[in-house]
Amino acid sequence: MPLIQQSSYRAPSWLPGGHTQTIYPALFRRVPHVTRRAERLELPDGDFIDLEWAGNGGPRLAILSHGLEANTKTDYIQGMAAAMLRRGWDVLAWNFRGCSHEPNRLLRMYHSGATEDLHAVISHALENHPAKSVDLIGFSLGGNLTLKYLGERPADLPPQIHRAVVFSVPCDLACSSAKLSIPSNRIYMERFLIAMRSKVRAKKRLFPDQLDLAGLNRIRTFQQFDDRYTAPIHGFLDAADYWKRNSSRQFIPSITVPTLLVNAANDPFLGPRCYPREESVASEHFHFEIPATGGHVGFPTFGTGGEYWPETRAVVFLMEPA
């Protein structure tokens, strides 16, 4: 039932197409850093996660999860944080393992299905913040992580989890990986791989006997990278096994918290299986909105005092009555 086909988002006429709507915000948007209170969360396995807070200990808390090779300083995270603060939420933004200013301690890093880290962040927040209501907001990989978290063990969710909003989510990882491998998306693939290769080299310095760098510079796709590094480092058989077990689409039917997924129809990162229409129609809790335009984590907006459409849309959904 909650399939939203008529979206309020309209891209500026001078930014046509999914590529320009993706690239313009990444290159030209500038947002002040508002989550300035840093904290290091020590994990039971000996690793750490770096957190950033903003707010004054109010009753509502928003927890923000970023995308692949991003971090808490990324403009879409800070834009969302500022929008939530303006409406009275406190904000906790977290860096995935290895995404803050220094490498994480273990050989393992973050990946698309590492919900144990999101759970650790939420548990820490509930132990140390007085919020009676917690909303989850995720972008791209962070959105996949959020949907998987909500659907894999819904009976065990903390009762304070109120609602969730996610944007530009590759909820079928194999499909998204194939889409990003096409020639017209080479600019994105290479940009991701430059950062990912750099992290592997840094890990090699820390764990010289556990990583082989031979052929690293010849890797050109996520399948090659995930086969070689992501899967074996994190306990999966290969890229296909990693994608299958961590794609969030399979967990959507089990979601019991009101949740909104927004994927633009012209998102250059998403293939057809990343649009879970059937799950939305069958669900009482999962809402799916498909703007015709917007790109990937883009949705550029002008004339709104610097606030982009996803920030306004998230607030509207999170404030809807139960």
N, C-alpha and C positions, 0 to 999 in steps of 0.2 A: 504493500500500500504506500509507504513513504518514498516513492520515486518522484523526484522533483525535476520535471523536464523544462519548466519555464524559469530560467534563472534571471536574476536581476543584473548580472554582470554584463557590461558592454565594453569592449575594448575601444580605446581611442582610434579614430579613423586613420590617423597617420602612423599607427603601429599595426599594420595588417599581418596576419599569419602567426602561427604558433612559435616560429623561431624568433621573430622580433619581439614578441610578447614574453618570451623566456629570457632573451639576452639583454633587453633594455634594463629591466630592474637589476639584474646581476651586475651590470657595468656602471649604471648611473644612479641608482637609488642610494641615498645616504641617510642614515637614521642615527640619532644620538644613542649612545650606550646607556641604558637605564638600569640594567641588572648589575649593580656595582659591588654588591656584598658577596665576596668570594668565600667558598668553603670547600674543603677537601673531604670527601666521604671515603673512609677506609672500608674496604670490602673484606668479607671473611676469607677469600682466597688469597689475600695478601696484596691485591691490586687496589686501585683507587679510581674515583670518579670526581671530577671537578665540577662544582655547582656554582651557580650565581643566583642571588636573591634580590628581590626588590619588594618594598611594601612595609607596612607597619603592624603586622600581626593581626590582620583582619580575619573575618569569618570565611572568606572565599579565597581559594588558592588555585591558580592555573599553573600546570606543569607543562613545559614546552620541550618538544623533542625535535631536533634538527635533522637534516637530510645527509646524504652521502658526502663525505669529505667536507662537511660544513662544521660549524661550531656555534657557541652561544653568541659570538660577535657578529654573525651573519645578519644582514639587514632585515630579512624577513622574520627572524627570531626577535630582534630588537623592536621592529615595527609592531609585532603582535604583543610583545611585552608592554610597550608604551600604551597601546590601545586598551589592554586589560587594566593597567594601572589607572588610566583615566576614568574607568567605569567602576573602580572600587575593589578590584581584585588585587591580592598579592601575587607575585610571580616567582616561580622557580624554573630557571632554564638550566639544562644540564648538558655537559660535554660527554659524548660517548668516549669509551676507552681509547686513548691515543689521539683524541681530537682537541685537547687543550694545549697549553703552551709547552708541554713536555711529553715524551713518550710514556705510555703506561709500563708497568714493571714486568708484566708477564709476556710470554710469547703470544698468547691469544690477544686479539684486539676486539673491536666491535663487529657485529654483523647484523643482517636484516631481521634475524629472529631472536636476538639476545634479550628476551623479555625478562630474564632474571635480573638484568641491570636496571631496567625500568622499574621492576618490583622493588629492588633495593632502594632506588631513589624515592619512590612513593612511600615506602615503609619509613624511611628516615624522615621524610617530610611530616608524616602523621605523628611521629614520635616527638618532633621538635617544633611544630607549628600548631597554633590553636585552631586552624581551619576546621569548620564543621562540614564544608563542602569543597570537593576537589574536582576540577575539570582538567581533562587531558587534551592537549593540542599537539598535533604532529604534522610534519611536512615530509613528503617523499618517503625515504627510508624510515624516518621517524614516525610517519603515518602508518607504514606497514607494521612496525613494531607495536604501535598503539592498538591497532585492530587485532593483531595476534594476541596481545596481552588481554584484551577485553573478552576474546572469544575462546581462549584455550582452557581456562578454568573459571568460568563465570561464577560458580557457586562460592569461590574463594576470594572474590574481589572484596577489598575493604568497603564497608558500608558508606564511607564518606565519598566514594566515587560517584559523581553526580551526572556528568555528561562528557561527551568527547566530540571533537571536531578535527578532521584530518583533511589535508589538501594534497593533490597531485601524487597519489599513492600507487606505486607499482605492485598492486596486490596479487599479480601473477608474475613472479620473478623471472621465470623462463621467457614469458612473452615480452616483458619489458627489456630483458637482455638482448633478445633477438631484434627488437625494434631499434635499440641503440647501436646495433652492429651494422645497420644499413649505411651506405656511403653518405647520405645527406646528414647523418648524425655524427660523423667522424669527429667534428670539432668538440662535441661533448665527451665522447668516449675518450679521446686523447687527453682532454683536460683532467678527467677523473683518473686515468691511468698514470699520468705524470705524478699526481699526488700519492697514489697507491704504491707505485714503484718506489717512491722516496721513503715511504713508511717501511716497506720491506727491507730496503737497504739499512735503515736505522735499526731495525730488529736484528739484522744480520750482525751488526756490531755488538749487540747485547747478547745474542745467542749464536755465536759463530758456527757451532757444530750442528745446529738444528735447521738451518735454512740453506738452500742452494740457489745462488743467484744466476746460474748459467741459463742463458736465454731470456732473462727478465726483460731486457730491452726489446725483444722481439714479440712480446705479448701485445696483442692488438684488440682483444675482446674481453668482456667479462667472463665468458666461458673459459677462455684460456687462463685468466687470472684466478678464477674461483676453483678450477680444477687443480691448479698448481699450488695455490696458497690458502685461500679462504677455507675450502672444504677440509683439507687435511689438518690444518692448524686447529680447527674448531670441531673436529670429530665427525665429519661427514665423509661419505664415500667418494663423492666427486661433485662437480657443479650441479648436475641434475638432481642428485640427492639433496644437496643443500637448498636448491630452489624449491623442490617439491615439499620439503618439510617445513619451510619457513615462509612460504607464500601465505599472506593473510586471508586471501579470498575464501579458503576452506574453513576458516574460523568464523566468518561473518554470520552464518546461520545460528551460532550459539550466543551471539551478543545479546545481552539483556539490559544494558545501559543505553539510554538514548544517545545515538551516535550519528553524526553527519559526515559523509565522505563527499568531497567536491573534486571531481576530475574533469578538466576541460576537454571538450571533444577534439580540440586541435593540439593536444599535448604531444610534443614530438617524442617523448620518452615512453609513451604508453601504447601498447598494442591492444587488440580487441578484447582479450581476456582480462584486461585491467578495468573493465566497466561492468560491475556486478549488478546489472539490472534485475535479473531474476531473484537474487537474494533480497534485494530491496522490496520488490513486490510482495515477497512471501513473508516479510518481517514486520513486526509491530514496532521494532526499536531502531532498525538500521535505515537511515535516510540517505538517499543517493541523489546528488545534484550534478547535472551535466551542463555547465555553461558552454555555449557554442565556441567561445574564444577564451583566451587566458594564458595559453602556453603551459609550461611546467614551472610551478611555484613562481608564477609571474603575476598575472592579473593587475597590470599597471593601472593606476588610477590618478586622476589629476583634479584639482579644484576642491579637495576635501581636507585641506590643511595638512597634507602629507600622509594621511591615513589611506592605506590601500584597501581594496574591496574585501580581501579575505579577513582582515581584521574586523571590519564592520560586520561581515557575515557571521563570523564566529561569535561575536557578542550577541547578535540577534538570536542565534540558535541557543546559546547557553542560557539566555534569559527567558526563553519560552517557558510557559507554565507546564507543570508535569501533566 
